[in-house]
């Protein structure tokens, strides 16, 4: 443990850092704006460890997640150096303290009680604890402090790689990709073009590889597939072919995706502006029934819109276990 003058300096620095942390928890980031909301906000069901790779994510969201992890590493380093404690005692007291702070955020309307924040804050504190514990010599000297900082950086990178990799795997599904037309159709008529006929869109030739929503379907159509919570996302493409536009057909085509009775996504295609070939990817975690509606605002009895290479990705075993745990927790709360 730190003693003498070094101990006093460390306690002062820890106090200043704690005040800075409390500032960001209760005042910073425009917290006062939350006071306009009279309701208390809370999240009791863990959604996972909010620590992802920065690629393909909103930078501000990623930076906030990263900050929630890194900001609590110093507490894990400094507190055990000042006060003798083992890991179980330290992490128990830390979880209790951060839980109280989260509750105060919720009660003061200056934030929300978020179980995910507690998880990521605790993970940061644990990294700090083991960073100082793995350095055995000269911990009260400059070179020892540098070793602790370097060890914390190495451990942090390792945690980010592991947790970010797991999150990336779960988000992308990791399961088998299945053509939509191979699933069980619960109700509604739908025709799939078995010959996979090609067509042009925006003067580019489109050659479907998996399936094609037949242009013989009626201009207004609705059909439902059984998913039974076994798929994590649906992906594909949609367009209005050039020959429809060239025949002076007009109107708008809408493709609407409905999960268990709730609309979750829609595509709007117009012959007037030639908006074509939007690729889509829609999350489906836990969805039992997926309904697809196609509405063509055109007097022609046949459909204008075409969909192709529509697939669903199976939920992998890990994601399925997580979904079941979430369902159990929701039933408790």
N, C-alpha and C positions, 0 to 999 in steps of 0.2 A: 504494500500500500504506500501511496505517496505520503511523505512526512515533511514537517518543517515548512520552509518558505514555499517550496514547490507545491505543497498541499494547499496552502492559502491561495496561491495564484490559480491553481486548478479549480478550486471551489468558486472563486470570483468569475472565472471564465465560464464555468458550468452555469452559474446563476444568470450571467448575461445571455448565454445561449438559450437558456430556458425561457427568459423573458422574450427574446426574439421569436422563439417557437410559439409561445402563447399569443404573441401579436399576430402572427400569421393564422393561428387557429381561430382567433376571435375578432380580429379587426381587419387584417390584410385581405387582399383579393376582393375588396368591395363588400365585405360581410354585412355592412349596415343595410344594404339593399334587401337582405333577407328579412329584415324586420317588417317589411311591407306584407309579408306572408304571415297570416295569423295562425296557420296550422303548424303542427310539429311534424318534422320530416324524419323518417327513420327507415332503415333497411336491416332486417333481422336475419334474412336468408343469405348465406354466403353464395356469391356468384363465381367464386374462384379467387385466385391470387392476382390482383390487378397490377401485374408487372409483365409488360409485353415488349417485343422488339419494336423499334421505332418505325421500321419500314412499313409503308402502307397504312399508317395510322395518323390521325389528326395530331399534329405536333404538340399543341397545347394540352390535349388530354394525356398524351404520353409523358410529357414533361411533368405534369401534375402527379401522375402515378410514380414516376421516377423520384420526384422530390419527396413524396410520402415515404419512400423506402430509404433514401439516402439521409434525410433529415434526422432520423432517429438512430443512425449508426453511432454518432458521438456519445449518446447516452449509454449505449452498451459498452463503449470503450472506457469512459471516464468514471462512471459510478462504481464499477467493481474495483477500479484502481484507488478509489477513495474509501470505500467501505467494503470490508471483507464479506463476501457472499458467494455461494455456489450458483450454478446456472439455474437450478429449479427455483431457488428463492428469488433470484434476480428477475427471472422472466415472469414469475407469478406476481410479484409486486409491480412490474412494468405493465402487465396486462390489466391489473386492477386500476392503476393510475390512468392509463390511456382510456379505459372504459369510462371512468368518472369524467374525464375531459370530454369524451364524445357525448355523454349524457347531458353535461352542461351546455354543450353546443346546441343540442336539440331543445333543451328547456329555455335557453336564452333566445331561441329563434335566429341565432347567428351561424347556423349550420345545421347539419343533420347527424343523427346517430347512424353510422354506417359500419356494419360488421366487417366489410372488406377493408376499410381503413385500419381497423384494429389489427387485422391479419398482416397487412403490409407493414404497418408501423412496428409490430412485434418482430417480424422477419428482419427488419433493419436493425433493431436493437440486438437480436440474436447474433447477427453478423459482427456487430461491434464487440459483443462479449467475447466471442471466440477469437477475434483478431487480437485482443490484448492477452487472452489466455494462452495462445499459441506462441507468444513471445515470452521467453522465460528470463532472459538476461537484460540488464541495463534498462529496465522499464522506466526508471526515474532519470534517465539521461537522454540527451538529444538523439543519439543514434538509436537508442531503444524505442523512443517515440516514433522516429522515422520508420523503424521496422514494423511497428504496430499499424501505422498509416498504410504502408505498402501491403501488409497482410490483409487489412480491411478492403483495400482496392481489389486485390486478387480474389478474395472471398466474394465480394460484391459482383465481380464479373462472372464468377462461377455460378452464383445464384441466379443472376439475370439470364445467363445462357440456358440453365436448366429449366427455370420456371417459364421463361419466354418461349423456349422450345416446346414445352408441354402445352402451353396455351396456343401456340401456333398450330400444333398438331390437332388439338381438340377443335379449334375454330375451323380448320380446313376439312374437318370430318374424319379423314383417315380411313373411311370405310369404302366399300365397293360402290362404283358408279353404275346405276341401273337406268335403262331407258324408261321414260314415263309410260309409254304404251305397253310395257310388260307388266305393269301393276294391275291389281284387281280393280275393275271399274264398278263402282257401287251403283251409280245411276246416271242417267242422261246419255244421249247418243253422241258418239264422236267417231269420225272416220280418220284413219291414218293412211297415208299414201305409201303402200308397200313397195312401190317401184322407185321411191326416192328421186322423183323428177327434179331436175335442176331448173332454175329460173334466173332472171337478172333483176338486180336491185341497185339503183343508183348507177346504172350502166356497168355493174360488175356481176360476173356470173357467180351464182351461189350454188354450191353442190353439197346438199345435206349428206351427212355420213351415218346418222343414227335413226332419225325418224323425221317425218314431215306431217304437219297438221294439214289434212287434205283440203284443197280448195273447193271440194264438193260439199263441204259442210255448209249448213244454212248460215245466213248472214248474222243471225242471232242464235247463240248456242250456249249451253251450260252443261257441264259434266263434272262428276265427282269421283276421285280416286281414294281408296282406303290406304292410309299410311301407317296407322297403328303406332305412331310415335317412333318409328324405326328409321326415320330419315332426318338428316341435319340441314339439307338445303336443296333447292331446285334451281337449275340453271339452264339457259338456252338463248335463243335468238328469235326476233320477230321482225317482220317487215311487210310493206305493201309492195308487191312486185311492180316492175316498170310497166308491164303490159296493161295493168289496171289503170295506172295513171295515164298512159298513152291513149286509152280508149275514152278519155274524157269523163271517166267515172269520178264521182265526187263524194264528199262526206268524210266522216271521221270514224276510225275504228278504235275501240277500246278493249284492252285485255285486262281482266280483273282477276286477281288471285285472292281467294277467300279461305282462311284457315279456321276450321271449327266454327263457322258462322261469322267470322270477323274478317273484314277486308284488310289484307296486309301489304298489298302492292298492286299498282296498276300501270299500264302502258298506254299511251295515247299516240296513235298513228294517223297522219292526215295526208290525203292525196293531194291536197292543195299545195302544201309546202314540201311534199316528198320526204317526210321524216321517216327514215328507214333504217333497218338493221340495228336497232338498239339491243345490245346483249344485256341479259339480266341475270342476277344471282340473288336468291331470296332465302333467308334463314327459315328453317322449318322445325326447329327443335321442339319435340313434344307434340307435334300436330298429328291428330288422328285421321281427319278427313280434309282433303284439299279439293276445293271447287274452283274451276276455271270458267269464267264467263267471257264470251266474245260478243261484242255488240258493234254492229256495222251500221252506221247511219247512211244507208245508201239503198235505193230502190231495187237494186239487183238482188235476186234471191240467194245468190252464192256469196261466200265470204270474200272480203277484200284482203284481210290480214292472213298472213302465213306465219306459222311457228315451225322451227326445225331444231334438231339436235337437242331436244328437251330431255334432261336427265335429272335424277335425284341421287343424292349421295347418302349411303347408309350411315347410321350413327355407329361409331366404333365402340368397342366394349367399355373403354374408359369413360367416354361421354355418356353412354347409357347408364353407367353406375352413378355418375354425377347427377344426371337428370332424375333418377329414382331417389337419390338422397334429398335433392331439392323438393321433390314432391312430398316426401315424408316430413321434411321440416315445415313446409307450408301447411300441412295438415295439423301440425302441432301448434302453429301460431295463428 
